[in-house]
Amino acid sequence: MKSSDELLQRIWYTRHPLAMLLAPLGWVYRAVGAMRKAAYASGLLACYTADVPVVIVGNITSGGTGKTPLVIWLVEYFRSLGYFPGVVARGYRGRAKSWPQQVRPDSDPVVVGDEPIVIARRANCPVAVGPRRGDAVNALLRHADCDIVISDDGLQHYALDRNYEIAVVDGVRRMGNGRCLPAGPLREPASRLETVDLIVTNGIAGRGEFGMKYIATHAEHIDGSERVELSKFSPKEIHAVAGIAHPERFFSMLRSKGFRVIAHPFRDHARFTRSDLEFGDGLPIIMTEKDAIKCEYLDLPRCWYVPITAELPDVFKRRLSFVFSGVSDG
């Protein structure tokens, strides 16, 4: 990762002196966010209300907390209840000339972003992206017969009305130093978690939270030609590539599977060139699924990725079913 990203991580997640110097900017950020939220709540700013229930899956910290695997899990869960779900997302770092965009399994990640394509492939459901979530929901409902919409991120996107909110928390890093951007990682004060419907923790759950586990069983070749159980993958010394918000989580998972990891962290949503992944020693490369989406056309014969599946406890399913029954009836 770039040194600027590493510095931010130290400021946000350690007792770094720069956090105190940046604190006034954090107070301004918090105040502006509160005023904007109040403007939507009072009707001063208009928000889009869909004709179907909208479920927001978001977080209150900057950077990834593991929302996308949960979104995929929710699609499969609601489908098992007889719903026809669709997903909207921002399409972060997508370079489309017009928005919103419909996302398909073979869409270009340069145009629509990487994570929406992962969702389209893994969840096999309609996906639309755009910086204005209301426009994306409207486009999704015009193109597909969805009866529930799940928003990947968007907890702070109050221009989209919502029926249900699920916040995802990083079980290791939690709220960092507890300050708002740029002094800390928070997009909203930690008290915002008191107003969401459910809190899912990626890792060890705290009181009132539901723990989510990541299940990784196999690696798939980047060209789709081969699939190997991680326990049988050879050699065990590998290059591990992760362009995600918290790369160490991916590296630790591989180490827990018995791999000797040569770690290569990149910034979140990094775009790769072939030279980025030429390490000169012939060892296999294992990367995240969303990184593989961007590397499929680089002709990398030794490159693999590990699909991640979320696992939620039965008590979460019961709680979700109970709460959502009230939302859908209303």
C-alpha positions in Angstrom: 0.0 0.0 0.0 1.1 3.6 -0.5 2.7 5.4 2.4 -0.2 7.8 2.6 -2.7 5.0 3.1 -0.4 3.4 5.8 -0.2 6.8 7.6 -4.0 7.1 7.6 -4.3 3.6 9.1 -1.9 4.5 11.9 -3.7 7.8 12.6 -7.1 6.0 12.7 -6.2 2.8 14.5 -3.4 3.8 16.9 -2.7 6.6 19.4 -1.2 8.8 16.8 -0.6 12.5 17.7 -1.9 13.7 14.3 -5.4 12.5 15.3 -5.6 15.3 17.8 -4.5 17.9 15.3 -7.1 16.7 12.8 -9.9 16.6 15.4 -11.4 20.0 14.5 -11.8 18.8 10.9 -13.6 15.7 12.3 -16.0 17.9 14.2 -16.8 19.9 11.1 -17.3 16.6 9.1 -19.6 15.3 11.8 -21.6 18.6 12.0 -22.1 18.8 8.2 -23.2 15.1 8.1 -25.7 15.7 10.9 -27.2 18.8 9.1 -27.5 16.9 5.9 -29.2 13.9 7.6 -31.6 16.4 9.3 -32.4 18.0 6.0 -33.5 14.7 4.5 -35.4 13.7 7.6 -37.3 17.0 7.6 -38.1 16.9 3.9 -36.0 19.9 3.1 -34.1 17.6 0.8 -36.0 15.1 -1.3 -35.3 11.4 -1.1 -36.3 8.5 -3.4 -38.8 6.0 -2.1 -39.1 2.8 -3.9 -42.2 0.7 -4.4 -40.5 -2.3 -2.9 -38.7 -2.8 0.4 -35.1 -1.5 0.5 -32.5 -3.1 2.7 -29.3 -1.1 3.3 -26.1 -3.0 4.1 -23.5 -0.5 5.2 -21.0 0.6 7.8 -20.0 3.7 9.7 -16.3 3.4 9.1 -14.3 4.3 6.0 -13.1 1.2 4.1 -14.4 -2.3 3.7 -15.8 -4.3 6.6 -17.0 -7.3 4.6 -20.3 -6.1 3.3 -20.2 -7.8 -0.2 -20.2 -11.4 1.1 -23.1 -10.5 3.4 -25.0 -8.9 0.5 -24.6 -12.2 -1.5 -25.8 -14.1 1.5 -28.9 -11.9 1.9 -29.7 -12.4 -1.8 -29.7 -16.1 -1.4 -31.6 -15.9 1.9 -34.4 -13.7 0.5 -34.6 -15.9 -2.6 -35.1 -18.9 -0.3 -38.2 -17.1 1.2 -39.7 -16.7 -2.3 -38.5 -13.1 -3.1 -36.9 -12.0 -6.3 -34.1 -9.7 -5.0 -31.9 -7.2 -6.8 -28.8 -5.3 -5.7 -27.7 -1.7 -6.1 -24.3 -0.3 -5.4 -22.3 2.9 -6.1 -20.0 1.3 -8.7 -17.0 2.8 -6.9 -14.1 3.8 -9.2 -16.2 2.8 -12.2 -15.6 5.1 -15.2 -19.0 4.9 -17.0 -19.8 8.0 -19.0 -23.5 7.8 -17.9 -25.2 6.5 -14.8 -26.9 4.3 -13.7 -25.5 1.1 -15.3 -26.9 -2.4 -15.4 -24.2 -4.9 -14.3 -23.9 -8.4 -15.7 -21.4 -11.2 -15.0 -19.3 -10.1 -18.1 -19.4 -6.4 -17.4 -16.2 -4.4 -17.6 -14.9 -3.5 -14.1 -13.3 -0.4 -15.5 -16.8 0.8 -16.3 -18.9 -0.4 -13.4 -16.4 -1.2 -10.6 -15.2 -4.6 -9.3 -17.5 -5.6 -6.4 -20.8 -5.3 -8.4 -19.5 -7.9 -10.9 -18.7 -10.3 -8.0 -22.2 -9.9 -6.8 -23.7 -10.4 -10.3 -21.7 -13.6 -10.7 -22.0 -15.1 -7.3 -25.6 -14.1 -6.4 -26.9 -14.5 -10.0 -29.3 -11.6 -9.6 -30.0 -8.2 -11.3 -27.5 -5.5 -10.3 -27.5 -1.8 -11.0 -24.9 0.8 -10.0 -24.7 4.5 -9.8 -23.6 7.3 -7.5 -27.2 8.3 -6.9 -28.7 5.2 -5.3 -32.3 6.2 -6.0 -31.6 6.4 -9.7 -30.0 3.0 -9.5 -33.0 1.5 -7.7 -35.3 3.0 -10.3 -33.3 1.6 -13.2 -33.2 -1.8 -11.5 -36.9 -1.9 -11.0 -37.5 -0.8 -14.7 -35.3 -3.6 -16.0 -36.1 -6.4 -13.7 -39.1 -7.7 -11.8 -37.5 -7.4 -8.3 -39.7 -7.3 -5.2 -36.9 -6.4 -2.8 -33.7 -4.3 -3.2 -30.5 -4.7 -1.3 -28.1 -1.8 -1.3 -24.4 -2.7 -1.0 -23.2 0.3 1.1 -25.2 3.5 1.3 -25.9 3.8 5.1 -25.1 7.5 4.8 -26.8 7.9 1.4 -30.0 9.5 2.9 -31.3 10.4 -0.6 -32.5 6.8 -0.7 -35.3 6.0 1.7 -34.9 2.6 3.3 -37.0 0.1 5.2 -34.3 -1.8 6.9 -30.6 -1.1 7.9 -27.9 -3.7 8.6 -24.5 -2.3 9.8 -21.4 -4.4 9.3 -18.5 -3.9 11.8 -14.9 -5.0 11.6 -14.5 -7.3 14.6 -10.8 -6.5 14.9 -10.4 -2.8 14.2 -13.9 -1.8 15.5 -14.3 2.0 15.6 -10.6 2.8 15.6 -9.8 5.9 17.6 -13.5 6.8 17.6 -13.1 10.0 15.7 -14.8 11.2 12.5 -13.1 11.7 9.2 -10.3 12.8 8.6 -9.2 12.4 12.2 -10.5 8.9 12.5 -12.3 6.3 10.4 -15.9 7.1 11.3 -18.3 8.4 8.7 -20.9 9.0 11.5 -20.6 8.9 15.3 -20.5 5.4 16.8 -23.9 6.2 18.4 -25.4 5.7 14.8 -25.2 1.9 15.5 -27.9 2.3 18.1 -30.4 3.2 15.3 -29.8 0.4 12.8 -31.9 -2.8 12.8 -29.1 -5.3 13.1 -25.3 -5.3 13.6 -23.3 -8.0 11.9 -19.7 -8.3 13.0 -17.0 -9.6 10.7 -15.2 -11.6 13.4 -15.9 -11.8 17.1 -19.2 -10.2 17.9 -19.9 -7.9 20.8 -23.0 -7.6 22.8 -26.1 -7.3 20.7 -24.2 -8.2 17.5 -24.2 -11.2 15.2 -20.9 -12.8 14.2 -20.2 -13.5 10.5 -17.6 -16.0 9.5 -15.8 -16.2 6.2 -15.7 -19.7 4.7 -12.9 -20.4 2.2 -12.6 -23.9 0.9 -10.9 -23.8 -2.5 -9.0 -21.8 -5.1 -10.1 -21.3 -8.7 -7.8 -20.6 -11.6 -8.3 -17.0 -12.9 -9.4 -18.4 -16.3 -12.0 -20.7 -14.7 -10.2 -23.8 -16.0 -9.5 -25.5 -12.7 -10.6 -25.7 -9.1 -8.4 -27.0 -6.2 -9.2 -27.5 -2.5 -7.0 -25.3 -0.4 -5.9 -28.3 1.6 -4.5 -29.9 -1.6 -3.1 -26.8 -3.2 0.6 -27.1 -4.0 3.1 -25.5 -3.6 2.4 -24.0 -0.2 4.7 -21.0 -0.7 2.7 -18.4 -2.6 2.4 -14.8 -3.5 -0.7 -13.4 -1.9 -2.2 -10.3 -3.5 -5.0 -8.2 -1.9 -6.3 -4.8 -3.1 -8.9 -4.5 -0.3 -9.3 -2.2 2.6 -7.8 -4.6 5.2 -5.4 -6.9 3.2 -4.0 -8.5 6.4 -7.3 -10.3 6.9 -6.9 -12.1 3.6 -3.3 -12.9 4.3 -4.1 -14.3 7.7 -6.8 -16.5 6.3 -4.3 -18.0 3.8 -1.8 -18.6 6.6 -4.5 -20.4 8.6 -4.8 -22.8 5.7 -1.2 -23.7 5.9 0.3 -21.4 3.2 3.6 -19.6 3.5 2.6 -16.2 2.4 4.6 -13.6 0.5 2.3 -10.7 1.1 1.6 -8.0 -1.5 -0.9 -5.5 -0.2 -2.4 -3.0 -2.6 -4.7 -0.1 -2.0 -8.4 -0.8 -2.0 -9.9 -1.2 -5.5 -6.5 -1.0 -7.1 -6.2 -1.5 -10.8 -3.5 -3.9 -11.8 -1.1 -4.2 -14.7 0.8 -7.3 -15.7 4.1 -5.9 -14.3 2.4 -5.5 -10.9 2.1 -9.3 -10.7 5.4 -10.4 -12.2 7.4 -11.6 -9.2 10.1 -13.5 -11.2 10.2 -16.7 -9.2 7.5 -19.0 -10.7 5.5 -19.3 -7.5 1.7 -19.3 -7.8 -0.3 -16.1 -7.0 -3.4 -16.2 -5.0 -5.7 -13.1 -4.8 -9.1 -12.0 -3.7 -12.1 -12.6 -6.0 -12.7 -8.9 -6.6 -9.0 -8.5 -7.6 -9.3 -11.4 -10.0 -12.2 -9.7 -11.7 -9.7 -7.0 -12.8 -6.9 -9.4 -13.8 -8.8 -11.9 -16.0 -7.4 -10.4 -19.2 -3.7 -10.1 -18.1 -2.7 -13.6 -19.2 -1.4 -14.8 -15.8 -1.1 -18.6 -16.0 -0.1 -19.0 -12.3 -2.8 -16.8 -10.9 -5.7 -18.1 -8.7 -8.4 -16.6 -6.5 -10.2 -17.7 -3.4 -14.0 -17.2 -3.3 -15.3 -16.2 0.1 -18.7 -17.3 1.4 -20.4 -15.7 4.4 -21.8 -17.8 7.2 -24.3 -16.4 9.7 -25.7 -18.1 12.8 -29.2 -19.5 12.9 -30.2 -16.9 15.5 -29.4 -14.1 12.9 -31.7 -15.8 10.4 -34.5 -16.0 13.0 -34.0 -12.3 14.0 -33.9 -11.2 10.3 -37.0 -13.1 9.5 -38.9 -11.6 12.5 -37.8 -8.0 11.8 -38.3 -8.2 8.1 -41.8 -9.7 8.4 -42.8 -6.4 9.9 -41.1 -4.4 7.2 -42.6 -6.3 4.4 -46.1 -6.2 5.9 -45.8 -2.5 6.3 
